Amino acid sequence: MLLSLFLSGWIWVQKVNQKGVNPVTQKDETSVVATRDANLSQLLVVNQSGVPYLVNDGRADLTKIINIMSNWQLGKPEVDTYTPQKFVQEMKLPDTILMAYANPVSGKLVGKTFGDKMFMAGVDGIKYIQLSTTDQDKSIQFFDEGRRKIYRFPLVQSNDKIKHLKLNAERGRVDLTYQKYQVQLTRLETTKIKIRSYLIETETPDNVADRLFDEKEYTQRQDDEKQRGIYNDGTRRQLIDNRVQGCYRYDYYPKQKVPMNQFDKRSDLANLLINEVYNDESMPYVRHYGQGNTLVYRPYIDNLPVFSDEDYGVLKFNLLNDQHLQIDFSKYVLRVPLPISKEREVTMGSWPGVKRQLVNANFDVTQIQDWMLGYEWTGDEKHQVAKLEPHWFIQLKDGEWYPVETYLKGV
């Protein structure tokens, strides 16, 4: 089962239609088409003056837009590369809606989000999708932030429902800038975020092994000295249950070599394997190392990433070489949200205000590579309930994410 998914992830069917319909929009016959809106993490609205606003709690609105676009069809694209300044200017075009993925995705995964007719074979690195609220029946723009490339697709089949869509009125002003090969989103106003609690589900080793091994054919042994269980099919798969650290390590040796220099195909492969490994399709990755050989996935709640010192809920996909995949993942999964009340809500400061606090604390802000609001996961001793508290997080040059409070103590 896993091998078949692996192989399907590498079969790319690109049909050229002699009548002029863009081959980029043709369906990959081997892909399993399903709506994957979980990777869409942000919804922005640009007003008539070109000022962008981030819609708070935009999940319901994103779902509405996805449903509206599900029958749209694209024509041949115009593709241009822009300077950093011009790139973000295009993103701030007046009277537009901007949807953002948590991470760059391929055209294949765009098709999984919006449906067959939006499939774009051969396109990769898409992070933002822009619609016009006044003439959306003419074109859609797809933004590749890493290459500063914009694909402008004419719409050959659409409707005017976007013009009449009423979006959540709760929103905050933001700014978009380009630095370090990516678009930086800066919250310029305070944001109210709810404190959340979730029941935790613990993935048992037998259930995980049954998902990962073909026809459940594997041997099992216990290493009591190191407190771990080892599952092995004797050929290409091994699962290690680390009972001390509360995590699993899965090693997979595919027969077909994986190209080491094609990041987007690797990310597609990782997404295909997520559902088998973690039984969850809603885990965007928020960072990758080097040439993308390591992808780090984490849960998103209310469109905010979840962090913890113990890497609860995190999955790390590592391509060690062209025939060895290694996946480390937590046993603990957020499954059932507990009831929340308005009293359990905190107001988070704007990023410029938080940055000033860091400067006043004598912190060297030039170390900061990225910043975002997120949740910190703290659990009880029995790992039954997770408390999610909002914090500002900063990514430093070592690639790790830290809560801002770590550097504000004593201020």
C-alpha positions as CSV (number, residue, x, y, z in Angstrom):
1,M,0.0,0.0,0.0
2,L,2.7,2.5,1.0
3,L,4.9,1.5,-2.0
4,S,2.0,2.1,-4.4
5,L,1.5,5.6,-2.9
6,F,5.2,6.2,-3.3
7,L,5.2,5.2,-6.9
8,S,2.0,7.2,-7.7
9,G,3.7,10.3,-6.2
10,W,6.4,10.1,-8.9
11,I,4.2,9.5,-12.0
12,W,3.7,12.9,-13.6
13,V,1.3,12.8,-16.6
14,Q,1.5,16.0,-18.6
15,K,-0.9,15.9,-21.6
16,V,-0.5,18.6,-24.2
17,N,-3.8,19.6,-25.7
18,Q,-3.4,20.5,-29.3
19,K,-6.4,22.8,-29.2
20,G,-4.5,25.3,-27.0
21,V,-5.8,24.5,-23.5
22,N,-2.9,24.9,-21.1
23,P,-1.2,21.6,-20.4
24,V,-0.4,22.9,-16.9
25,T,-4.1,22.5,-16.1
26,Q,-4.5,18.9,-17.2
27,K,-5.3,16.3,-14.6
28,D,-2.6,13.8,-13.3
29,E,-4.5,10.6,-13.8
30,T,-2.5,8.8,-11.1
31,S,-3.3,11.3,-8.3
32,V,-6.1,10.8,-5.8
33,V,-8.0,14.0,-6.0
34,A,-9.4,15.2,-2.7
35,T,-10.0,18.5,-1.1
36,R,-7.0,19.5,1.1
37,D,-7.9,22.9,2.4
38,A,-6.0,22.3,5.7
39,N,-2.7,23.6,4.2
40,L,-4.3,27.0,3.4
41,S,-3.5,28.9,6.6
42,Q,-4.2,32.6,5.9
43,L,-6.8,34.8,4.2
44,L,-6.0,38.4,3.4
45,V,-8.2,41.1,2.0
46,V,-6.7,44.1,0.2
47,N,-9.0,47.2,0.3
48,Q,-9.5,49.8,-2.4
49,S,-6.4,51.8,-1.2
50,G,-4.2,48.7,-1.5
51,V,-3.9,48.2,2.3
52,P,-3.9,44.4,3.2
53,Y,-5.9,43.1,6.2
54,L,-5.5,39.6,7.7
55,V,-8.9,38.0,8.3
56,N,-9.1,36.6,11.8
57,D,-10.4,33.0,12.1
58,G,-10.7,32.7,8.3
59,R,-11.2,28.9,8.1
60,A,-14.9,29.1,7.2
61,D,-14.3,31.8,4.6
62,L,-11.5,29.8,3.0
63,T,-13.8,26.8,2.8
64,K,-16.4,28.9,1.0
65,I,-13.9,30.3,-1.5
66,I,-12.6,26.8,-2.2
67,N,-16.1,25.6,-2.9
68,I,-16.8,28.5,-5.2
69,M,-13.5,27.9,-7.2
70,S,-14.0,24.1,-7.4
71,N,-15.5,24.3,-10.9
72,W,-13.2,27.1,-12.3
73,Q,-10.9,26.2,-15.2
74,L,-7.6,27.9,-16.2
75,G,-6.2,28.7,-19.6
76,K,-2.6,29.2,-20.6
77,P,-0.6,31.3,-18.1
78,E,1.6,34.3,-18.5
79,V,4.7,33.8,-16.3
80,D,6.9,36.7,-15.2
81,T,9.7,37.2,-12.7
82,Y,9.7,40.3,-10.6
83,T,12.0,42.4,-8.4
84,P,11.3,42.0,-4.6
85,Q,9.5,45.4,-4.5
86,K,7.4,44.8,-7.5
87,F,6.6,41.2,-6.3
88,V,4.9,42.5,-3.1
89,Q,3.3,45.4,-5.0
90,E,1.5,42.8,-7.1
91,M,0.3,41.1,-3.9
92,K,-1.2,44.4,-2.7
93,L,-3.3,45.1,-5.7
94,P,-6.5,46.8,-4.7
95,D,-9.8,44.9,-4.4
96,T,-8.3,41.5,-4.2
97,I,-8.4,38.4,-1.9
98,L,-5.1,36.7,-1.1
99,M,-5.0,33.1,0.2
100,A,-1.8,31.8,1.6
101,Y,-0.5,28.2,2.0
102,A,1.5,27.5,5.2
103,N,4.3,26.3,2.9
104,P,5.1,26.3,-0.8
105,V,3.2,23.6,-2.6
106,S,3.2,22.1,-6.1
107,G,0.5,22.7,-8.7
108,K,-0.5,19.1,-8.0
109,L,-1.4,20.0,-4.4
110,V,-3.2,23.1,-5.6
111,G,-5.4,20.7,-7.6
112,K,-6.0,18.7,-4.5
113,T,-7.2,21.9,-2.7
114,F,-9.5,23.3,-5.4
115,G,-10.4,20.3,-7.5
116,D,-9.6,18.7,-10.8
117,K,-10.0,21.8,-13.0
118,M,-7.5,23.8,-11.0
119,F,-4.8,21.1,-11.3
120,M,-1.5,22.6,-12.6
121,A,1.0,19.9,-13.7
122,G,4.7,21.1,-13.8
123,V,4.1,24.1,-11.6
124,D,5.8,24.2,-8.1
125,G,6.6,26.5,-5.3
126,I,3.2,28.1,-5.0
127,K,2.6,30.0,-1.7
128,Y,-0.1,32.6,-2.5
129,I,-3.2,32.7,-4.7
130,Q,-4.8,36.0,-5.6
131,L,-8.4,36.7,-6.8
132,S,-10.0,39.9,-7.8
133,T,-13.2,40.9,-6.1
134,T,-14.2,43.1,-9.1
135,D,-13.1,41.2,-12.2
136,Q,-12.2,37.8,-10.9
137,D,-13.8,36.2,-14.0
138,K,-10.7,37.3,-15.9
139,S,-7.7,35.8,-14.2
140,I,-6.0,34.3,-11.1
141,Q,-2.5,35.0,-10.0
142,F,-0.3,32.3,-8.3
143,F,2.8,33.5,-6.5
144,D,6.1,31.5,-6.1
145,E,7.8,33.6,-3.4
146,G,11.2,31.7,-3.6
147,R,11.7,32.5,-7.2
148,R,9.7,35.8,-7.2
149,K,7.7,34.3,-10.1
150,I,4.0,35.0,-10.8
151,Y,1.8,32.8,-12.9
152,R,-1.2,34.8,-14.3
153,F,-3.9,32.3,-15.5
154,P,-6.9,33.5,-17.5
155,L,-10.1,32.0,-16.4
156,V,-11.9,30.1,-19.1
157,Q,-14.7,28.9,-16.8
158,S,-15.8,30.7,-13.6
159,N,-18.7,32.5,-11.9
160,D,-19.2,35.8,-10.1
161,K,-19.9,34.5,-6.7
162,I,-16.7,35.9,-5.2
163,K,-18.1,39.4,-5.8
164,H,-20.9,38.8,-3.4
165,L,-19.0,36.8,-0.8
166,K,-19.2,38.4,2.7
167,L,-16.0,37.7,4.7
168,N,-15.5,37.7,8.4
169,A,-15.4,41.4,9.5
170,E,-12.9,40.7,12.3
171,R,-9.5,41.5,10.7
172,G,-6.3,43.3,11.4
173,R,-4.0,45.5,9.3
174,V,-0.8,43.9,8.2
175,D,2.1,44.7,5.9
176,L,3.9,42.5,3.3
177,T,7.6,42.8,2.7
178,Y,10.1,40.6,0.9
179,Q,13.3,39.5,2.5
180,K,15.5,36.4,2.8
181,Y,13.8,34.8,-0.2
182,Q,10.3,34.9,1.3
183,V,7.4,37.2,1.9
184,Q,7.2,38.4,5.5
185,L,3.8,39.1,7.0
186,T,3.9,41.7,9.8
187,R,0.8,42.1,12.1
188,L,0.5,45.9,12.7
189,E,-2.4,45.7,15.1
190,T,-3.2,43.7,18.3
191,T,-4.9,40.3,17.8
192,K,-7.3,38.5,20.1
193,I,-6.6,34.7,20.3
194,K,-8.4,32.1,22.3
195,I,-6.7,29.8,24.7
196,R,-7.5,26.3,23.6
197,S,-7.5,22.8,25.1
198,Y,-7.5,19.5,23.3
199,L,-7.9,15.9,24.3
200,I,-4.8,14.0,23.2
201,E,-4.9,10.7,21.4
202,T,-1.9,8.4,21.8
203,E,-0.9,6.4,18.7
204,T,-0.3,2.8,19.8
205,P,2.6,1.0,18.1
206,D,0.4,-1.9,16.8
207,N,-2.0,0.5,15.1
208,V,0.9,2.4,13.5
209,A,2.6,-0.8,12.4
210,D,-0.6,-2.1,10.8
211,R,-0.9,1.0,8.7
212,L,2.7,1.0,7.6
213,F,3.4,-2.6,6.7
214,D,1.9,-4.3,3.6
215,E,-0.8,-6.7,4.7
216,K,0.4,-6.4,8.3
217,E,3.4,-8.8,7.5
218,Y,6.1,-7.9,10.0
219,T,8.1,-9.3,12.9
220,Q,8.1,-7.7,16.3
221,R,10.6,-7.8,19.2
222,Q,11.2,-5.9,22.4
223,D,14.4,-4.2,23.5
224,D,13.8,-3.9,27.2
225,E,17.2,-2.4,27.9
226,K,16.6,0.6,25.7
227,Q,12.8,0.5,26.3
228,R,11.8,0.2,22.7
229,G,9.9,-2.0,20.4
230,I,11.1,-2.9,16.9
231,Y,8.9,-3.8,14.0
232,N,10.5,-5.0,10.7
233,D,9.3,-6.6,7.5
234,G,12.8,-7.9,6.7
235,T,13.1,-6.0,3.4
236,R,12.3,-2.3,3.2
237,R,10.6,-1.1,6.3
238,Q,11.4,-0.8,10.0
239,L,9.5,1.0,12.8
240,I,11.0,1.7,16.2
241,D,8.8,2.5,19.2
242,N,10.8,4.8,21.6
243,R,8.8,4.5,24.8
244,V,11.2,6.8,26.7
245,Q,10.8,9.8,24.4
246,G,7.2,9.1,23.3
247,C,8.0,9.0,19.6
248,Y,8.4,6.7,16.6
249,R,11.1,6.3,14.0
250,Y,10.2,4.8,10.6
251,D,12.8,3.8,8.0
252,Y,11.7,3.1,4.5
253,Y,14.0,1.9,1.6
254,P,12.0,2.3,-1.7
255,K,13.0,0.3,-4.7
256,Q,12.8,3.4,-7.0
257,K,15.4,6.1,-6.4
258,V,14.2,9.5,-5.1
259,P,15.7,12.5,-6.9
260,M,17.7,14.5,-4.4
261,N,17.5,17.8,-6.3
262,Q,13.8,18.2,-6.8
263,F,12.3,19.7,-3.7
264,D,8.7,19.9,-4.9
265,K,8.5,16.3,-5.8
266,R,10.0,15.4,-2.4
267,S,7.3,17.6,-0.7
268,D,4.6,15.9,-2.7
269,L,6.0,12.5,-1.7
270,A,6.0,13.5,2.0
271,N,2.4,14.7,1.8
272,L,1.4,11.3,0.3
273,L,3.1,9.5,3.1
274,I,1.7,11.7,5.9
275,N,-1.7,10.0,5.9
276,E,-0.2,6.6,6.1
277,V,2.3,7.4,8.8
278,Y,0.3,9.7,11.0
279,N,-3.3,9.1,9.8
280,D,-3.6,12.8,9.3
281,E,-3.7,15.0,6.2
282,S,-3.9,18.3,8.0
283,M,-0.2,18.9,8.9
284,P,1.5,21.7,6.9
285,Y,5.3,21.9,7.2
286,V,6.7,25.2,8.4
287,R,10.3,24.8,7.6
288,H,12.8,22.8,5.6
289,Y,16.6,22.5,5.8
290,G,19.3,22.7,3.2
291,Q,17.8,21.8,-0.2
292,G,14.6,20.5,1.4
293,N,15.9,17.1,2.3
294,T,14.3,17.5,5.7
295,L,10.8,18.7,6.1
296,V,9.3,19.5,9.5
297,Y,5.5,19.2,9.9
298,R,3.5,20.4,12.9
299,P,-0.2,20.7,13.8
300,Y,-2.1,23.9,13.0
301,I,-5.0,25.0,15.2
302,D,-7.2,28.0,14.2
303,N,-4.6,28.5,11.4
304,L,-1.8,29.0,13.9
305,P,1.2,26.6,14.2
306,V,1.6,24.6,17.4
307,F,5.1,24.4,19.1
308,S,6.4,22.5,22.1
309,D,9.9,21.9,23.6
310,E,9.2,18.1,23.4
311,D,8.1,18.3,19.7
312,Y,4.6,17.0,20.6
313,G,2.6,16.3,17.5
314,V,5.6,17.0,15.2
315,L,6.6,14.9,12.2
316,K,10.1,15.2,10.6
317,F,10.5,13.8,7.1
318,N,14.2,13.2,6.2
319,L,15.6,12.1,2.8
320,L,18.9,10.6,3.9
321,N,19.8,9.4,0.4
322,D,18.1,8.6,-2.8
323,Q,16.9,5.2,-1.4
324,H,16.4,5.9,2.3
325,L,13.6,7.8,3.8
326,Q,13.4,8.4,7.6
327,I,10.4,9.7,9.4
328,D,10.4,10.7,13.1
329,F,7.0,11.4,14.6
330,S,5.3,12.0,18.0
331,K,3.0,9.5,19.6
332,Y,0.7,12.3,20.8
333,V,-1.9,13.8,18.5
334,L,-4.4,16.6,19.0
335,R,-7.8,15.1,18.3
336,V,-10.8,16.5,20.2
337,P,-11.2,20.2,21.0
338,L,-12.6,21.0,24.4
339,P,-15.3,23.8,24.8
340,I,-13.9,27.3,24.9
341,S,-15.3,30.6,26.3
342,K,-14.8,34.2,25.5
343,E,-13.2,34.7,28.9
344,R,-10.3,32.4,27.8
345,E,-9.1,35.0,25.2
346,V,-5.9,37.0,25.3
347,T,-4.8,40.0,23.3
348,M,-1.4,39.7,21.6
349,G,0.6,42.7,20.8
350,S,1.6,43.8,17.3
351,W,4.9,42.6,15.9
352,P,6.5,46.1,15.8
353,G,5.6,46.5,19.5
354,V,7.0,43.0,20.4
355,K,10.2,43.9,18.4
356,R,10.6,47.1,20.4
357,Q,10.3,45.0,23.6
358,L,13.1,42.8,22.4
359,V,15.3,45.8,21.6
360,N,14.7,47.2,25.1
361,A,15.7,43.8,26.5
362,N,19.0,44.2,24.7
363,F,18.2,41.3,22.4
364,D,20.1,41.3,19.0
365,V,17.1,41.4,16.6
366,T,19.3,40.9,13.6
367,Q,19.4,37.2,14.7
368,I,15.7,36.9,13.8
369,Q,15.0,35.1,10.6
370,D,11.2,34.9,10.8
371,W,8.3,35.6,13.3
372,M,4.8,34.4,13.8
373,L,2.0,34.0,16.2
374,G,1.5,30.4,17.4
375,Y,0.4,28.1,20.2
376,E,2.6,26.6,22.8
377,W,1.5,23.0,23.7
378,T,1.8,22.0,27.3
379,G,0.4,18.7,28.5
380,D,-0.5,17.0,31.8
381,E,1.7,14.3,33.2
382,K,-0.6,11.5,31.8
383,H,-0.7,13.1,28.3
384,Q,-4.5,13.3,28.3
385,V,-5.1,17.0,27.8
386,A,-3.0,19.6,25.9
387,K,-3.3,23.3,26.9
388,L,-2.6,25.6,23.9
389,E,-1.5,29.1,24.9
390,P,-0.8,31.8,22.3
391,H,2.7,33.3,22.1
392,W,4.8,35.2,19.6
393,F,7.5,32.9,18.3
394,I,10.8,33.9,16.6
395,Q,13.0,31.8,14.4
396,L,16.7,32.4,14.9
397,K,19.7,31.7,12.7
398,D,19.9,28.1,14.1
399,G,16.6,27.4,12.4
400,E,14.8,26.8,15.7
401,W,11.6,28.6,17.0
402,Y,11.5,30.2,20.4
403,P,8.8,32.0,22.4
404,V,9.5,35.7,22.6
405,E,9.1,35.5,26.4
406,T,12.3,33.6,26.6
407,Y,14.2,36.8,25.9
408,L,12.0,39.2,27.8
409,K,12.5,37.9,31.3
410,G,13.4,40.6,33.7
411,V,12.2,43.4,31.5
